[in-house]
Structure formats: structure tokens, C-alpha cells
Amino acid sequence: MPWNPIIKSRRDWETIPNLHDYESVRKEFSWEQARTELDGLPDGQGLNIAHEAVVRHTIGPLGQQTAIRWLGKSGQVEDYSYARLDDLTNRFANTLQGLGVVKGDRVFVLAGRIPELYITALGTLKHRAVFCPLFSAFGPEPIRARLTIGQAKVLVTTESLYQRKVAGIRETLPHLEHVLLIGEEGRPTATPIPGTQSFHQLLEQHPGIYRIGPTDPEDAALLHFTSGTTGTPKGALHVHSAVVAHHITGKLALDFHPADIFWCTADPGWVTGTSYGIIAPLTNGLTSIVDEADFEAKRWYGILQDHRVSVWYTAPTAIRMMIKVGVDLVRKYDLRPLRFLASVGEPLNPEAVVWGEKAFGRPFHDNWWQTETGGIMIANYAAMDVRPGSMGRPLPGIEAGIVKKTESGGVEVLNEPDVQGELALRPGWPSMFRGYWNEPERYKKCFASGWYLTGDVAKKDADGYFWFVGRADDVIKTSGHLIGPFEVESVLIEHKAVAEAAVIGKPDPVAMEIVKAFVSLKDGHEPSEALQRELLGFARTRLGAAVAPKEIAFLATLPKTRSGKIMRRLLKARELGLPEGDTSTLEA
Amino acid sequence: MNTPRSEDDTRSQVLRILGEIAPEADTTSLRPDVSFRDQLDLDSMDFLNFVVALHKEFHIEIPEADYPKYMTLNGCLAQLSAAQS
């Protein structure tokens, strides 16, 4: 093994970790027992995420504790106590009631990390509507696709995002009945915009008392979009009982303790920013830091110091940027309260795990999960030795295996250590997705022989640590997000000069991969720098910076199989200078 | 040593580089004291690429810790003029 394990001992623990002994906690664990840590709705009315995250804390001393400390871009600090959050989310739930939104309707939000996003999320859950976050760096096309697939009834967004990205596509969204706007810097909108209402005005007009209706644990709660190789984005649906997993994985994988100040740097536009940026810290009664601004080393170290963050959950891209800045800067800060560092989004390279020790005196603890799993599935724990580069071991209550597809369409488990195969999980944990929105066939395809197939290729070593190898499909992992090549290709071929397009993930030292497009041109169009820039701008305008290609290359023709399928893998092999493999099915 | 560039020249080079990374951006109405990312649709990778391109164009070292100084047009001009003087 090239990297020595990081050995943990009792000396490392100022606070006894919840998962103090992996084997024994795993053995004693049951989901039924985990469920008993939550209250449930009064009078046996079921289980509701927002009740567990907010309402139940307002009764005791936690009521006046800060639930969310919001840090604005321009230096504002605003504290929301559990009681205040309860009042505001009640107002939003009543607003939805007033708009005629009923249980199961989809409420989307398109916003940066502003307080209104969190109010919308929790108010929507109280009202038993389905909360669906969109990443604010999406362009109009990804926004339109997701609002259409999810048949959004309500959209909460800012005045500026609406004008730039939604107004132009509004006509194509017949299901969208209500658009609620937030003005500049959270103020009410300056002038009324046709077809919209003011979020803040509605909140003021509605009362701060709301009683959550009966909520079956299997009632729909969250819709998170993700991408596959082919087809449109898929909406992974989660139910209210997911909160059992959010809560307990916060305790076991992130080692939440009651007095913790927790900072999850992820954007709620992606699943991490919802499961661990909203729900888990609140169900555990912590203070959760929300920073509106994007990564900047000095700002981040300042936040860790000034707000005495004790548990920090961040992402490889940010860690690699911090490494570039160097350890001298971080050592100027007093980060003594910082107890536990975790990372998710893409595999954390061993150098980065170890750099955590150099910079913060503690390693980063990588963990693995995905949109469909709703919560952390495999992790490195506070009290377990870290093998740098490994995603760790399965959470208590989670059974993971390495499988291989069989000819009959099933899968078989590969029990030999260090053998590469698809990472699979035994279904049944509470935050497992319950379907892709309106796509039962696609959902069914994710399961075989009693396993959920993750689409990630991995290995398991002799001691049960899992190691990420790559994706089983052509989905691109960039800056912690999954991007479906099809969504990007579909936009490129809309350009009048483009005949065909193929999109791959090109390895990148900071973002893991960047989106790179290959295009062939229609007759009458010639490759040129000007056309390349035009295509780049065209794609960025429609897809947004987060999804659009960073590089575009021209090819006379794209390599295809005999059946006419573009071979992205071959393009990727060429890009990497690898052997191109079996090309016998290539077009002559 | 490079011949010092005029501020106009520097400005137009900075805007040209920005335009190569985000060709869709309207750089003519850019507010010089507001961060690029608050006005244009740039993600963190775009900004990284922008700084790397400045480094190549102007042959100056830009340590990562100084990146925030390049977040606005005026910030860029100030840094670049200081580096060339």
C-alpha cells in the first residue's frame, strides 16, 4: 500500500465518537432503533421531516438556540433560532395552503444559499408538498427540463434569476402556476413583475401558526434531479422516512454531538446541500452555518475560526484549491474547536486526506453516497483508522457489495478481495429513493438480484474498506456534480453548424473532470476559432456555466459503433492517450 | 522586462480573456467594482481558468492566495499595473 493508514487512538478524541467501535455499533444497529431517536408527529400522526428538524426543538430549551447562522456575501450575519425558523416556515406552509398547493405538489426553488431557500424547503415539507431544489448556476435549458419533468406547480426564485433564466421559458411551462420572487438581497421585489408574486409579502400576510397534517413515512418529500448517460435528467424521489437516515448518519458518519457547530459547504441545489446542509444538522439540534459566498480560502478559514466550527463537511474540489493556497495561510487561524473534517462529491485523493493532517491537524474523512441513496452509505469514521484514498466502510444498517452482471440479467457477488466490479447496496434503508419521477422503467433497471446497482465501479479490500475505481457509464463527475453527456450534446446539436456532438469527462487536477465536447460540422461550415467561441457561448447561454463544456474540439467525424452509437469511451481513451481497446465494432 | 502596457491595452486584454472563457458575456456593461461572478455566469473553474490565462498573457506570478484580488475588473487592473511597474 503506497499510503500508510492513519491510525486512530483514544488520544484523538476529545469527545467520544458516536461510532466508537465500528464492529460493535454495526452489530447492534437497527433502523427501528434509529427511528426511536425521532419524535414522530403528535398523536401518532406519522413522521414528517420538518417536524423532526424544526418543530420538535421549539418546545424545549433549543427553541432559542441558533438553528441556522446565515453569512451573506457582503459580510452580513443573521441568526435564525429554531423558534424563528418555525414561525417563518409556518408562514410559508400557510402561503402554500393559500395558493391551493396540496400534498404531493412540487415546489421548486432556484436560488443561491439565501435564507429564503431554507424557509421554502422546510415550509414545503411541513405542508407535505414535495421540495425540489435547482442549482442556481443552471442555465435556462436544464431549468426548463427539470421544471417540466417534475411538473412544478410553484417556483420560488430571485428577481434576478427569474429575469435572466426563467422569464424566457415561462410560456413552455404550463404546469407552473405560481412564481414567488425574492428581491435583491432578500428584500421584497422592487416593482411587480407580471405573472409573479412577492415571496416576502406573502410571508407577511400569512400567520405563523401551522399544524402539520398526518404524514405517512412513505409520503413523497424530496425530489432531487440527477443525470444518466442517456435521456433526460431523472428526478430521484425520497420520502419523509428518509429523515431517519439523515439523522442517524449525521451522528455516525459526521459524529454530530449536541453542542456542535456544523458547516456543510455544499449547495442545496445538489443532494448533499439538502440532506446535510438542511436536514441532518437540524434534526440533531445543532447550529448550522450557511455561507452565501463561493469558495475563497481566506473567507473559509475566517468562517471556521470566527464561528467556532467543530464539524466541517466539504468537497474535494475545494480541498484541492486550499492545497494550492498552501498551509501557511491556514496556520494563521485559530481552529481549535474544529474536531472532525469530512469530504464528499468525488473520491478524495490520498494526498488531500493527508494534507488535512498537515493543515488542520486532522485528516479529511472521505465518504461515499449519491443522489439515489439520500444519505451517506460508506464512510471513514472518527474512531476508525483511515486508509487514504478509500471511501471507508459501510454505515451500520447498510450492506454493500461488489457485483458483476451475469448473462441471465442478474448479478453475482464478487467475494474475492480487491476485485473490481460494480458497487451495489442491499435495498431497504430509509433514505433510499422510491422511484424516478414518472419513470418506473428506469427505476426498475437500477435493481438486479436483490441489489441496487450504483453505477460506480469499486473494489473492496480484505478488511472491508471500499475503493472507488470509476463510473460504469459515461456520466461526468465535475466539481462534485454529475453531468449527463446527453443533456449537453442535445444542446450542442441545436446549433446550426453542428452535425453531431459527443461529450466526455476530461480528467482535471482540481475538478476531477471537466466537460469536454467533440463536434462534427454540417457541410458548409468550417472549423475556426470564431465558431468554437460561438459554440461555447451558445452552450453556456443555454446550459449555464455549471453544465456547459469548458472545451470544444472539432472532429471531421465522430467514432461510432456499427449500430450508429457514438463511442464516447473511445474519444475519452484518445484524450487520455490510452489504448483504444476493441474497435472491431467501429464504423468502417 | 516587458514594455509596460497602457491601462486601456491592459483592460482590453483582460476583457478579451474573459470573453474567451465566457463568450456569451456582455463585457461592455461590466461594472468595474463588482465581482465578475456577481455579474456574469462564471463558475469556480471559469475563474481559475481566467487567472491562469492572465498569468500566461501578462507573464506574472499569481499566488493562489491573491486570487480574490482578481475578482473585479478594477482589481485586475490594479494588480496588473502594480506587477508591471
Interface residues (C-beta under 8 A of the other chain):
Chain A: K73 A137 G139 D294 F295 E296 A297 K298 R299 T317 M321 K324 V325 G326 L329 T478 S479 D508 V510 A511 I514 R533 E534 L536 G537 F538 R540 T541 G544 A545 A546 K550
Chain B: G19 E20 A22 P23 E24 R37 D38 D41 L42 D43 S44 M45 D46 L48 N49 P63 E64 A65 Y67 P68
